[in-house]
Amino acid sequence: MNWSIGLIGATGIAARAVIAPSRDRHDIAVHAVAASDRDRAAAFGRRHGVMVLPSYEDVITAPDVDVVYISLHNSAHVQWAQRACAEGRTVLVEKPLCLSLAEHDLLREAEQRGGGQVLEALPTLGHPWHDVVRRVLREGRFGRLRDVQSRFAFRTPEPGGYRLRPDLGGGIFHDVASYWLQALQETVGLPSSGGTGTAWCAEPHGVDHAFEAVLPLPDGAAATLTCSFAAQHTAEHLFHLDEARVRVRGVLLPAAGAVALNVAIRTTTGHTEITRTEPVSYYPRQLERLAELLSGRAGHWGAESAATRDRIRIMEHIHRTARREIRAAALDKEHT
């Protein structure tokens, strides 16, 4: 079976995550694109050989579109995903899928009414390093889990972009939270509630340019996230056990092609073990996951929805209740 994708947003991520990997497939093709700026849409269409439609609505209602991919600012995700669902379309939405449980429930209602399905675009789902860490924890060779420390730093956005606008759902925490919570979800599990945060902002009502979160985990452990906009990219997880630490670095390299990751175990006696995962191409893998769900070859939408809901619930709680501190946007070294 073949599926056609319509793009809402003429963005760089749409080109990398959908157009590029679709060219290597026979069952998925990009049909059309629309953007709020028609000149930008036209340039995007010429560059990638994609038909340009006048509006988002035209993409959603186009008879040749089976899947709608949304890569707009975070606060617009729900509006257009709902509309696409009403037309019975499958919808792939860039992370975070939405910003609150209330929005998530609106999407579920839209699915039930219109017959469409909504999926969060999270290319790190099911990465082989999760299996390695789960196995280490399950075997118990190094004692029980004490804590998980995660560090992320994303390149400082260009001025004027949505990532620096709170009204559009910007801020570093919304950029990072889905990746952090998904990694915890697949390795140690998520709690039913809780979590605290501290947001560092350049002004009282500005976005968080640095953020720290603490999430209690089952069995008395805790997960800590430190993230910021910074000059250098960082993405790593560190699992502390009684008798060893397990480190996974470079977990966010979706544009780098097929990448193998090292899971490094260093024991308290100084011994080091390294397990190298199979190479994974993040975006082609994400498109394959979409095809598997569409065809019914693997997984089911209900499980995807429940897992996403748990992540949104915790993300919303931490972001909404976080203590806010005012600090110049030039970041301290401790957050880079």
WOZI-V512620 format. One record per pair of residues at least 24 apart in sequence whose ideal C-beta (glycine too) atoms are under 8 Angstrom apart, sorted by the first residue. I is the first residue (numbers start at 0). GAP is how many residues later the second one is. D is the distance in whole Angstrom. If there is no record, write none. Layout:
BEGIN
i:gap:d
I:GAP:D
I:GAP:D
END
This chain:
BEGIN
i:gap:d
0:26:7
0:293:8
0:294:6
1:24:8
1:25:5
1:26:7
1:27:7
2:24:7
2:25:5
2:26:8
2:63:4
2:64:6
2:87:8
2:288:7
2:291:6
3:24:8
3:25:6
3:26:8
3:27:4
3:60:5
3:61:6
3:62:5
3:63:7
4:24:7
4:25:5
4:26:6
4:60:7
4:61:7
4:62:5
4:63:7
4:64:6
4:87:8
5:24:8
5:25:6
5:26:5
5:27:7
5:28:8
5:47:8
5:53:4
5:54:7
5:56:6
5:59:4
5:61:7
5:62:5
5:63:7
6:25:7
6:26:4
6:27:7
6:43:7
6:52:7
6:62:5
6:64:7
7:26:6
7:48:5
7:51:6
7:52:8
7:60:6
7:61:7
7:62:5
7:63:7
7:64:6
7:72:6
7:76:8
8:24:8
8:26:6
8:60:8
8:61:6
8:62:4
8:63:5
9:24:8
9:25:4
9:27:8
9:30:5
9:31:5
9:33:8
9:34:4
9:35:8
10:60:4
12:58:5
12:81:6
13:55:6
13:57:5
14:29:8
14:32:8
14:33:6
15:238:7
15:239:6
15:267:6
16:52:8
16:54:8
16:77:8
16:104:7
16:106:7
16:237:7
16:266:5
16:269:7
16:270:8
17:51:5
17:74:8
17:265:8
17:269:7
18:29:5
18:31:7
19:263:7
20:260:8
20:262:5
20:263:4
20:265:8
20:266:5
21:265:6
23:260:7
24:262:7
24:266:8
26:264:6
27:39:8
27:259:6
27:262:8
27:263:6
30:31:7
30:33:5
30:34:6
31:26:8
31:27:6
31:30:6
31:32:8
31:33:7
32:26:7
33:24:6
33:25:5
55:24:6
55:27:8
56:26:7
59:24:5
59:27:5
59:29:6
60:26:6
64:24:7
65:24:6
65:228:8
66:24:7
66:25:6
66:223:7
66:227:8
67:24:7
68:24:8
68:52:7
69:24:6
72:89:4
72:92:8
72:95:4
72:96:6
72:97:7
73:25:6
73:88:7
73:94:6
73:95:3
73:96:7
73:100:6
74:24:7
74:87:8
74:92:7
74:93:5
74:94:4
75:92:8
76:26:8
77:25:4
77:28:6
77:29:6
80:26:6
80:29:7
80:37:5
81:24:6
81:25:6
81:28:4
83:32:6
84:25:4
84:26:5
84:28:7
84:29:4
84:30:8
84:31:4
84:32:8
84:33:6
85:24:6
85:27:7
85:28:4
85:30:7
86:27:7
86:29:7
87:26:5
87:27:4
87:28:5
88:27:5
89:26:6
89:27:5
89:28:8
89:29:7
89:200:8
89:204:6
90:25:6
90:26:7
90:27:5
90:28:7
91:27:5
91:29:5
91:198:6
92:25:6
92:26:7
92:27:6
92:28:6
93:27:5
94:25:6
94:26:6
94:27:5
94:83:4
94:84:7
95:24:7
95:73:8
95:78:6
95:81:6
95:82:5
95:215:8
95:216:7
95:219:6
96:81:8
96:211:6
96:215:7
97:214:6
98:70:5
98:75:7
98:213:8
98:216:8
98:217:7
98:220:8
99:212:7
99:216:5
100:208:7
100:211:6
100:212:5
100:215:6
102:209:8
103:204:7
103:205:5
103:208:5
107:197:7
116:176:8
116:184:5
117:187:8
118:171:7
118:174:7
118:182:7
118:185:6
119:58:7
119:184:8
119:188:5
120:165:6
121:56:6
121:57:7
121:60:6
121:164:8
122:131:5
122:159:4
122:160:6
122:162:7
122:163:4
123:55:6
123:58:6
123:59:7
123:127:7
123:128:7
123:130:8
123:158:7
124:57:6
124:61:8
124:161:8
124:164:7
125:60:7
125:159:8
125:163:7
126:124:7
126:134:8
126:150:7
126:153:6
127:133:8
127:149:4
127:150:5
127:152:7
128:119:5
128:122:7
128:132:5
128:134:6
128:148:5
129:53:7
129:56:4
129:57:5
131:131:4
131:143:5
131:145:6
132:54:5
132:106:6
132:113:6
132:115:7
132:130:6
133:52:7
133:53:6
135:103:8
135:105:8
135:110:6
135:127:8
135:129:7
136:50:7
136:51:7
136:102:7
136:104:8
140:102:8
140:103:8
141:99:4
141:100:6
141:101:4
141:102:4
141:123:7
141:125:7
142:98:5
142:99:3
142:100:5
142:101:8
143:75:7
143:77:8
143:97:7
143:98:6
144:43:6
144:72:8
144:74:7
144:76:5
144:94:6
144:95:7
144:96:6
145:75:6
145:94:4
145:95:6
145:96:7
146:74:6
146:75:5
146:76:7
146:77:7
146:92:8
146:93:5
147:36:7
147:39:8
147:40:6
147:69:7
147:73:7
147:74:8
147:75:4
147:76:7
147:89:6
147:90:7
147:91:5
147:92:7
148:74:8
148:75:5
148:77:8
148:88:7
148:89:5
148:91:7
149:30:5
149:33:7
149:73:7
149:74:7
149:75:5
149:76:7
149:77:8
149:86:7
149:87:5
149:88:7
150:74:8
150:75:5
150:76:7
150:83:6
150:84:8
150:85:5
150:87:8
151:24:5
151:27:7
151:28:7
151:73:7
151:74:8
151:75:4
151:76:8
151:82:6
151:83:5
151:100:7
152:74:7
152:75:5
152:76:7
152:77:4
152:79:6
152:80:6
152:81:4
152:82:8
152:182:8
152:183:6
153:73:8
153:74:8
153:75:6
153:76:7
153:79:7
154:74:7
154:75:7
154:76:7
154:78:6
155:73:4
155:74:7
155:75:7
156:72:7
162:44:7
162:66:8
163:42:8
163:43:6
164:42:7
165:39:6
165:40:6
165:41:5
169:37:4
170:28:7
170:36:4
170:37:4
170:38:8
170:40:7
170:148:8
171:35:8
171:36:6
171:37:6
171:38:6
171:39:5
171:55:5
171:56:6
171:57:5
172:24:7
172:26:7
172:35:5
172:38:4
172:40:7
172:54:7
172:142:8
172:145:7
172:146:6
172:149:8
173:141:8
173:145:7
174:52:8
175:35:8
175:49:7
175:51:4
176:36:8
176:48:8
176:134:7
176:138:4
176:141:8
176:142:7
177:133:6
177:137:7
178:56:7
178:72:8
178:73:6
179:33:8
179:43:8
179:45:5
179:47:8
180:129:8
180:130:4
180:133:6
180:134:6
181:125:8
181:129:6
182:54:6
182:68:7
183:31:7
183:33:7
183:39:5
184:122:6
184:125:7
184:126:7
186:52:8
187:29:6
187:30:7
187:33:7
187:35:7
187:51:8
188:28:7
188:29:6
189:25:8
189:120:5
189:121:7
189:124:6
190:24:7
190:25:6
190:26:6
190:27:6
190:123:8
192:120:8
192:124:7
193:120:8
193:123:8
194:119:5
194:122:6
194:123:4
195:122:7
195:125:7
195:126:7
195:127:8
196:121:4
196:122:7
196:124:7
196:125:3
196:126:7
197:124:6
197:125:5
197:126:8
197:127:6
198:120:8
198:123:5
198:124:7
198:125:5
198:126:7
199:28:8
199:125:5
199:126:8
199:127:5
199:135:7
200:123:6
200:124:7
200:125:6
200:126:7
201:124:7
201:125:7
201:126:6
201:127:4
202:123:7
203:120:7
203:122:6
207:114:8
207:116:8
208:120:5
208:122:7
209:117:7
209:121:6
209:122:8
209:125:4
210:111:7
212:105:5
212:109:8
214:99:7
214:103:7
225:109:7
226:108:8
227:103:5
227:107:4
227:108:6
228:100:8
228:102:7
229:101:6
229:105:7
229:106:4
230:105:7
231:104:7
233:102:8
242:24:6
242:25:5
242:26:8
243:24:7
252:29:7
253:28:4
253:29:6
254:27:8
254:28:8
256:24:6
END
